[in-house]
């Protein structure tokens, strides 16, 4: 039982899903919905989850015999049971998630015709969360990450807008699974791989099972690449188990990762952060996923300093102390941030 949820919030989320399914919201109702979503960080997630339940119920198959009900005192001749409102389609899902996304990040833009699922999932600083997908695939979102889900009859596509996700893909050869991160597309049929979208624009892909293809769409900007079905390069890079690709603006580097390095990349699943001669710039990006106060540098020359160590995601103060005691840096509080200097 999740004690962070209250029956009242669950009931309110269900009420909103039912109301949205009934038709367009009035301006007053839209304002009320935005106010409810802003009241608590869990409300947008509750709305997403109940909308997905609503949409899943709409795809339930009812026995044909259910319509042939023998007339009784309460069923007049010729009576046919009314199909539940949630069985009419996916309107509840699309509308409710659109309302959620309007409040969070603006409307979802999905180019695929015949959209069946569109959802937004986000994790806060210090929060990791599993995200089940409609086809049986599964994503583990690291902290401070955002994922949009956009499925169509011909394609399974998710957009990693920020952060990091571990994808465990259900096999479906008729519908490849794609992760779009910036100007990089990672395509798989059934496999397990990690995608990291760095703050400087780099996209890092690591394969744990199966084979994936990494391509760069022919697009002038990241926005157009994510908002439409981009045309992929005719020669994608194929990565197997243990391989890592780092895709930057002008090039993509492919390397074979050691087993220890593969494990370090997923240490956050056990509440740990592990570095082995990691540039301080990359280390801070990872630690900031879990720090209530962001950590910054006031000296660009510190970016390439190499750091090593293992730290708990729940105690970033240990990381700061190690920078002071083990690496000779100065850590000072400046407003709402920690600042590192020599």
N, C-alpha and C positions, 0 to 999 in steps of 0.2 A: 504494500500500500504506500502510495506517495503522499505523505502528510503535508506537502507543500500545496497541494491542491485542496480546494474547498468545494463541497457539493454545490454551493451557490454559484461559484465560477463555472463549474462544469455545466450546470443548468443554463446559465446565461449564454455560454458558448453554443449550446444546442439550440436555444431559442433564436439566436442570431442566424444560425445556419438555416433554420426553418423559415425565418422571415425573409432572408435573402433569396431563398429558393422560390418564394411566392411572387417575386417580381421586383422591379427597380425600387431602390430606397428613395424616400423623399429627402429633400435637403436636411430637414430636421433629424430624420433617422440616421442619415449619413454622419451628421455631426455627433449624434449620440454614440454611434458605433466607434468613431474615432476617439471620443472621450473614453469609452470603455476600454479600448485597446491601449490607451495611454496610461490607464490607471495602474496596471501591473504588467511587468515584463512577461509573465506567463500567459497573458490573455491572447496575444497574437498566435502563440504556439497551440493553445487550446482550440482556437478557431480553426487553425490549419488541420489539427488532428480530427476534429469532429466533421470537418468538411470532407476529409479523406474517407472517414467511416461512412458518411452519407453517400459519397460517390461509389464506394465499394458495394454498399447495399443496393445501389441502383443497377448493378450488374448481376445481382442474384437471379438464378433461374428458378422459376416456380413450376411445380408439376402441372402438366396440362389438365389433370383431373381436378385441380383445385377450382377451376371455373365451373365444373359440373356439380353444383351443390344441390342436393335434394331439397325441394321446398319444404319449409317448416312454418311454424307460426310466425317466425320473424323473417322469413325469406319468401317473398311473393314469387309466383311463377314468372319465369323469364329474368329473374334477378341474377346479375353477374357481379361478383365482388369487385369493388373498386380497387384498382391497383394503388398501392401506397404512393404518396406524393414523391417520396425519394426515389421511386422506381422509374420516373419519367426521363431521367437522363442525368447528365453531369452538370446541370445548370447551377445547382447549389455549390458544388465544388469550385467551378470557375468563378462564380460571382463572389463567393465569400473570400476566396484567396485573393481575388482582385481587390476587394475592399481592404484586406489586410495589407497588401503590398502598396496600395495607394497611400496608406498611412506611413509605411516604413520607407519605401524607396521609389515611389512612383509606380505607374502601371507596368505590368509584365508585358514584354514584347516577345511574341513567339511567332516565327514565320511559318511553321508547319501548318498546312491545312488539316482539318480534322483533328484538332487538338483534343486529347482525352484527359490529360492531367496537367495542371500548372500549379506549382506550389513554391513557396519560399521558406527556407529553413535557415536559421541563424543561431550561432552560439555566442554567448557573452564572454568577456574576459574571464579566464579561469574555468570555463565550462566546456566539457566535452560531451558529445551526445551521439547515440546511434540514430540513424535515420533510415527506417525501412522504406523501400521504394515499391511502387505498385506492381512491378513484374516479379517480385521476389528477390530482387537485388537488394544490397544493403550498403549503407555508407556510414563510416565512423567519422564524424566531424571533429576536428581539433578545436581548441578554443579560438575565439575571435574569428570565426569563419562564416561565410554566407554561401548558400547553395540554392540555385533555382532549378526546379524540375520541370521539364517540358517534354511530354511524350506524345507521339502521334501514331497512327496505324503503321507507318513505315519506319519509324525511327524512335530510339530511346536516347534522349539527350538531356544532359544536365549542365548547368553553367556554374562553374566555381568562380564566384565574383571576388572572393578574398579568402585567404587562409589556406587550409589543408584538409584533405579528405582521403580516407582509405576506402577504396571501392571493391566490393565483393560482388561480382556480376553473375547473375543467373544466365545460363546458356539459352540463347535464342538466335539461331543462325539466320533466321528471316529478318531479324531486326537488330542490327549492330548497336552496341552501347557506346555512346560518345560523351566524353567530358570536354567541355570547352573552357579553357582558361586563358583569357586574353586573346592572343592571336595564335594559340596552339590548340589543336584538336587531338585528343587521345581516343583511339577507337579500339574496341574489344568486343568479342562475342561472349566469352565466359572465362573470366580470369580474376585475379586479385592484384591490385596495384595502388600505389600512393601517388597523389598529385599535390604538389605544393606550389602555391602562387605567392612569390616573394613580392615585397613592397617595391622593389626596383624594377619590376616587370618580368623578371626571370620566372620561368615555369620549370619545375623539376619533377620528373616522372621516374618512379622506381617500381619494377615488376617483381612481385612475390610468387605469382603463379601464372602459368599460361604465357600468351604472347599478346602484345599490343602494338598498334601502329601509331606513330606520332607524325602529324602533318601540320603544315602551316597554311592557312587559307590565303587565297589571293585577295587581300583586302587592304585598303589604304589606311584604315584605322581600326583600333580595337573595338570601337563602338559598332561599326558596321559588321565586323566579324562576329560579334556576339548577337546582333539583332537580326541577322539573316542567315540563311543556309549558305555558308561560304563554300566556294569551290576549292577543293583540296589539291595539294601538290600531286602530280602524277607518280612521284616516287617517294612514298612515305618511308620513314625509318621504322624498322621492325625491331622491337626489343623483346628479349626473352628473360627468363628468370635470372635475377641477380644483376641485371643491367640497369643503368641509370642514364637518363638523358636530361641535360639542362639546356633549355631553349631560351635564347636571348634574342635581341632585336635582329641581329645580322647573322647569327650562326647558331648551331645546335651541337653541343658536345656530348658524346656517348662514352661511357666508361663502365667497367665491370666492378661492382661494389663487393667488398669483403663481407662475409657473413656477419661480423661484428658491427660493421657500419649499417647493414640492413636492420639489425636489431635496434641500434641506437635511434634510427629514424622513427621507430614505433614505441620508444620508451614512454611517450606521453600516455599511452594506453594503460600503463601501470603507475601513472602519476609521477613520472620522472622525466627529467631533461638531461641528456647526455651529450657532451661535446668531446671531440678528439681533434685537437689542432684545428679548431673551427675559427674562422675570421670573426672578430668581435662584432662586426656589423651584423652577420647572420645570427650570432648567438643572442644579441639583444633583440632581434626580431622575434626569436622564439620565446625568450623569457618574457617579453612584453605581452605575450598572449595570456600570461598568468599574473602579471603585476598590476595591483590596483592603481599604482602610479607609474606612468611611462618612464622608461630609462633612456636618456639621450646622451650624446657626446658633444662636447664643445670644441673638439679637436679632430679634424678629418683624418689626421695621420693615425688615429687609434683604430680606424676601421679594419685595417689589415692585421692588427695584433691577433695572434693565435692563442686560443684559450682551450683548456681541457678540464673535464670534471663531470661529476654526476650530482644533480640537484633535485630536490623535491619541487613539484609544481605548486605546492601549498606553502612554500617558504622561500620566496625569492630573496629575502633578506640575507640568507646564507650565500647566495650568488654574489650579492653586492659586497659582503664582507670578504669573500674570497678574492674579489677584484682588488680590494684594498690591501689585504694581507699577503696574497700570493702573487699579484701582478703589479703592485706598487702604484695603483691608481688612487685618485682622490674622488670620493663620492660625497656629493653635497645636495641638500634639498633646496630646490629653487622653485617656489610656487607649488604648482601641482605636478611636479616631476622630479626625478633624480637625475643629476647631471654628473657625467664622468669627465675627469680631466687628468692630466699628468701630475 
